Protein backbone atom coordinates (compact mmCIF):
# COMPACT_ATOMS: atom_id res chain seq x y z
CA UNK A 1 0.00 0.00 0.00
CA UNK A 2 1.49 3.38 -0.94
CA UNK A 3 2.26 5.85 1.84
CA UNK A 4 0.62 9.27 1.77
CA UNK A 5 2.33 12.25 3.38
CA UNK A 6 0.32 13.75 6.25
CA UNK A 7 0.36 17.22 4.68
CA UNK A 8 -1.22 15.79 1.49
CA UNK A 9 -3.71 13.70 3.49
CA UNK A 10 -4.96 16.77 5.37
CA UNK A 11 -5.83 18.36 2.01
CA UNK A 12 -8.06 15.42 1.04
CA UNK A 13 -11.80 15.47 1.72
CA UNK A 14 -11.91 11.71 2.19
CA UNK A 15 -9.86 8.57 1.87
CA UNK A 16 -11.60 5.37 0.76
CA UNK A 17 -10.09 2.09 1.97
CA UNK A 18 -10.95 -0.93 -0.16
CA UNK A 19 -10.37 -4.65 0.15
CA UNK A 20 -7.64 -5.40 -2.43
CA UNK A 21 -9.19 -8.81 -3.22
CA UNK A 22 -12.72 -7.73 -4.16
CA UNK A 23 -12.51 -3.91 -4.17
CA UNK A 24 -15.21 -3.74 -1.47
CA UNK A 25 -15.24 -0.51 0.55
CA UNK A 26 -13.93 -1.23 4.06
CA UNK A 27 -13.86 2.27 5.46
CA UNK A 28 -14.21 5.90 4.48
CA UNK A 29 -11.95 8.23 6.44
CA UNK A 30 -12.33 11.97 6.58
CA UNK A 31 -8.82 13.04 7.65
CA UNK A 32 -10.09 16.24 9.19
CA UNK A 33 -12.19 14.65 11.91
CA UNK A 34 -15.05 12.35 10.89
CA UNK A 35 -14.85 8.61 10.25
CA UNK A 36 -17.70 6.63 8.73
CA UNK A 37 -17.52 2.88 9.24
CA UNK A 38 -18.95 0.34 6.82
CA UNK A 39 -19.54 -3.36 7.27
CA UNK A 40 -19.99 -5.19 3.98
CA UNK A 41 -22.71 -3.21 2.19
CA UNK A 42 -24.48 -2.08 5.37
CA UNK A 43 -23.83 1.22 7.09
CA UNK A 44 -23.97 0.03 10.67
CA UNK A 45 -21.10 1.58 12.62
CA UNK A 46 -22.37 5.16 12.57
CA UNK A 47 -20.13 8.19 12.54
CA UNK A 48 -17.20 8.46 14.90
CA UNK A 49 -16.05 11.86 16.10
CA UNK A 50 -12.67 12.21 17.77
CA UNK A 51 -13.16 12.83 21.51
CA UNK A 52 -11.44 16.17 22.14
CA UNK A 53 -9.95 17.30 25.44
CA UNK A 54 -10.75 20.97 24.73
CA UNK A 55 -13.16 22.83 22.45
CA UNK A 56 -12.00 23.68 18.93
CA UNK A 57 -10.91 27.28 18.37
CA UNK A 58 -13.91 27.90 16.09
CA UNK A 59 -17.22 26.22 16.97
CA UNK A 60 -19.63 27.90 14.54
CA UNK A 61 -21.35 25.19 12.44
CA UNK A 62 -19.08 22.58 14.02
CA UNK A 63 -20.21 19.25 15.48
CA UNK A 64 -17.68 17.88 17.97
CA UNK A 65 -17.27 15.49 20.90
CA UNK A 66 -15.75 16.86 24.08
CA UNK A 67 -15.18 14.56 27.06
CA UNK A 68 -17.92 12.19 25.85
CA UNK A 69 -20.54 14.91 25.24
CA UNK A 70 -21.68 16.07 21.77
CA UNK A 71 -21.73 19.80 20.96
CA UNK A 72 -22.93 21.81 17.96
CA UNK A 73 -22.09 25.50 17.63
CA UNK A 74 -20.42 25.20 21.03
CA UNK A 75 -23.74 24.23 22.70
CA UNK A 76 -24.22 20.88 24.44
CA UNK A 77 -26.78 18.88 22.42
CA UNK A 78 -26.19 15.32 23.66
CA UNK A 79 -24.67 14.71 27.07
CA UNK A 80 -23.23 11.29 27.71
CA UNK A 81 -25.70 8.99 29.51
CA UNK A 82 -25.98 9.69 33.21
CA UNK A 83 -23.46 12.47 32.85
CA UNK A 84 -22.67 14.01 36.25
CA UNK A 85 -26.12 13.34 37.72
CA UNK A 86 -26.49 12.03 41.25
CA UNK A 87 -30.03 11.31 42.46
CA UNK A 88 -30.48 11.49 46.24
CA UNK A 89 -33.22 10.69 48.74
CA UNK A 90 -32.91 12.82 51.89
CA UNK A 91 -29.20 13.26 51.14
CA UNK A 92 -28.52 9.57 50.45
CA UNK A 93 -27.25 8.76 46.96
CA UNK A 94 -29.64 6.55 44.93
CA UNK A 95 -27.84 6.54 41.56
CA UNK A 96 -25.23 8.40 39.53
CA UNK A 97 -26.35 7.06 36.12
CA UNK A 98 -29.89 8.40 35.79
CA UNK A 99 -31.36 8.86 32.29
CA UNK A 100 -34.50 10.76 33.40
CA UNK A 101 -36.67 11.66 36.39
CA UNK A 102 -40.46 12.04 36.32
CA UNK A 103 -42.23 13.85 39.20
CA UNK A 104 -45.83 12.66 39.61
CA UNK A 105 -48.73 12.78 42.06
CA UNK A 106 -50.58 15.45 44.01
CA UNK A 107 -48.44 17.65 46.25
CA UNK A 108 -45.19 16.87 44.38
CA UNK A 109 -43.14 19.81 43.20
CA UNK A 110 -39.63 20.28 41.82
CA UNK A 111 -37.44 23.38 41.74
CA UNK A 112 -33.92 24.16 40.60
CA UNK A 113 -31.24 26.35 42.13
CA UNK A 114 -28.22 26.48 39.85
CA UNK A 115 -27.57 22.89 38.78
CA UNK A 116 -29.37 21.34 41.76
CA UNK A 117 -32.97 20.09 41.76
CA UNK A 118 -35.01 19.82 44.96
CA UNK A 119 -38.24 17.82 45.01
CA UNK A 120 -40.73 18.75 47.72
CA UNK A 121 -43.84 16.82 48.67
CA UNK A 122 -46.31 19.06 50.48
CA UNK A 123 -48.76 17.71 53.01
CA UNK A 124 -52.27 17.26 51.67
CA UNK A 125 -55.34 18.28 53.69
CA UNK A 126 -57.05 15.60 55.79
CA UNK A 127 -59.75 14.84 53.22
CA UNK A 128 -57.12 13.86 50.64
CA UNK A 129 -55.05 11.86 53.15
CA UNK A 130 -57.82 9.56 54.37
CA UNK A 131 -57.26 5.84 54.04
CA UNK A 132 -60.16 3.46 54.04
CA UNK A 133 -59.76 0.45 56.32
CA UNK A 134 -60.89 -2.79 54.76
CA UNK A 135 -61.14 -6.08 56.62
CA UNK A 136 -60.96 -9.25 54.58
CA UNK A 137 -62.41 -12.49 55.95
CA UNK A 138 -61.25 -15.74 54.48
C-alpha positions in Angstrom: 0.0 0.0 0.0 1.5 3.4 -0.9 2.3 5.8 1.8 0.6 9.3 1.8 2.3 12.2 3.4 0.3 13.7 6.2 0.4 17.2 4.7 -1.2 15.8 1.5 -3.7 13.7 3.5 -5.0 16.8 5.4 -5.8 18.4 2.0 -8.1 15.4 1.0 -11.8 15.5 1.7 -11.9 11.7 2.2 -9.9 8.6 1.9 -11.6 5.4 0.8 -10.1 2.1 2.0 -11.0 -0.9 -0.2 -10.4 -4.7 0.2 -7.6 -5.4 -2.4 -9.2 -8.8 -3.2 -12.7 -7.7 -4.2 -12.5 -3.9 -4.2 -15.2 -3.7 -1.5 -15.2 -0.5 0.6 -13.9 -1.2 4.1 -13.9 2.3 5.5 -14.2 5.9 4.5 -11.9 8.2 6.4 -12.3 12.0 6.6 -8.8 13.0 7.6 -10.1 16.2 9.2 -12.2 14.7 11.9 -15.0 12.3 10.9 -14.8 8.6 10.3 -17.7 6.6 8.7 -17.5 2.9 9.2 -18.9 0.3 6.8 -19.5 -3.4 7.3 -20.0 -5.2 4.0 -22.7 -3.2 2.2 -24.5 -2.1 5.4 -23.8 1.2 7.1 -24.0 0.0 10.7 -21.1 1.6 12.6 -22.4 5.2 12.6 -20.1 8.2 12.5 -17.2 8.5 14.9 -16.0 11.9 16.1 -12.7 12.2 17.8 -13.2 12.8 21.5 -11.4 16.2 22.1 -9.9 17.3 25.4 -10.7 21.0 24.7 -13.2 22.8 22.5 -12.0 23.7 18.9 -10.9 27.3 18.4 -13.9 27.9 16.1 -17.2 26.2 17.0 -19.6 27.9 14.5 -21.4 25.2 12.4 -19.1 22.6 14.0 -20.2 19.2 15.5 -17.7 17.9 18.0 -17.3 15.5 20.9 -15.7 16.9 24.1 -15.2 14.6 27.1 -17.9 12.2 25.8 -20.5 14.9 25.2 -21.7 16.1 21.8 -21.7 19.8 21.0 -22.9 21.8 18.0 -22.1 25.5 17.6 -20.4 25.2 21.0 -23.7 24.2 22.7 -24.2 20.9 24.4 -26.8 18.9 22.4 -26.2 15.3 23.7 -24.7 14.7 27.1 -23.2 11.3 27.7 -25.7 9.0 29.5 -26.0 9.7 33.2 -23.5 12.5 32.9 -22.7 14.0 36.2 -26.1 13.3 37.7 -26.5 12.0 41.3 -30.0 11.3 42.5 -30.5 11.5 46.2 -33.2 10.7 48.7 -32.9 12.8 51.9 -29.2 13.3 51.1 -28.5 9.6 50.5 -27.2 8.8 47.0 -29.6 6.6 44.9 -27.8 6.5 41.6 -25.2 8.4 39.5 -26.4 7.1 36.1 -29.9 8.4 35.8 -31.4 8.9 32.3 -34.5 10.8 33.4 -36.7 11.7 36.4 -40.5 12.0 36.3 -42.2 13.8 39.2 -45.8 12.7 39.6 -48.7 12.8 42.1 -50.6 15.5 44.0 -48.4 17.6 46.2 -45.2 16.9 44.4 -43.1 19.8 43.2 -39.6 20.3 41.8 -37.4 23.4 41.7 -33.9 24.2 40.6 -31.2 26.3 42.1 -28.2 26.5 39.8 -27.6 22.9 38.8 -29.4 21.3 41.8 -33.0 20.1 41.8 -35.0 19.8 45.0 -38.2 17.8 45.0 -40.7 18.8 47.7 -43.8 16.8 48.7 -46.3 19.1 50.5 -48.8 17.7 53.0 -52.3 17.3 51.7 -55.3 18.3 53.7 -57.1 15.6 55.8 -59.7 14.8 53.2 -57.1 13.9 50.6 -55.0 11.9 53.2 -57.8 9.6 54.4 -57.3 5.8 54.0 -60.2 3.5 54.0 -59.8 0.4 56.3 -60.9 -2.8 54.8 -61.1 -6.1 56.6 -61.0 -9.2 54.6 -62.4 -12.5 56.0 -61.2 -15.7 54.5 
